[in-house]
Amino acid sequence: MKGLILADIDIVRMMDTKIDTGFSTQIPAYIDKEGTLSAKSSSVTKKQFEDLQEYTKKLIKQISKEILKGKIEVKPYYKVKQGKTPCEYCAYHSICNFNNGICKDSYYYIGNVNKDAILEEIAKNK
């Protein structure tokens, strides 16, 4: 699995019962030689997780209001580091027509920002 996990070693061990040390084959976790969850894990604290949930709800409300006002532009996100667009995985090309040349290169670009910087920004703008 990809994504974020709660930075709690007990929960990690319940999610992957075979992990002792090293990388988990089930979740994005790394347990170091001391038996603690390493920074190599894709984990957040309970407070960070709550902040992220609150931010997501706020963003969904904002987007919903924009949709109700008629703002439904097709402008997918593009992560510069990966060099791939979501359009490469989308099955709705015939509906949105984004890649037919009309809207080409009209993306929301996501820079190379790390997880900690994003979580810090979310906490700061609560």
C-alpha positions, 0 to 999 in steps of 0.5 A: 500500500502507498500513502500515509500511516499513523506514526505508531509502532504498535499500529504498524506491527498490527498492520504488518504482523511479519515485520521485525526490522527493515521495510514492510512489504505491506505498508510504507513503514521502516523499522530501524535496528532499535525497533522504532519507526524510522523517518524513512516511513511514510508516517504522520503523527496523530495531530498531523493526520487530524490537521490533514483531515481538517484541511481536506474537508475545508478544501472539499467545501471550497471546491464544492462551492466553486462547482455550484457556481459553475466553475468546472474547468478541466485543469489536472495536476502535473507533478513535475518530479514524476513527469507524468500527468493523470491523463495518462491513467484516465479512461475519460478522454472522450468526455473531457477532451483535455489532451486534444490540443485545446487545453494542452499544457494547462495544468496545475503544476506541483513542485518538488515539495516534501511531506514535512513542508506540506504538513507544516503549511497545513498546520500553519494555515488552520 
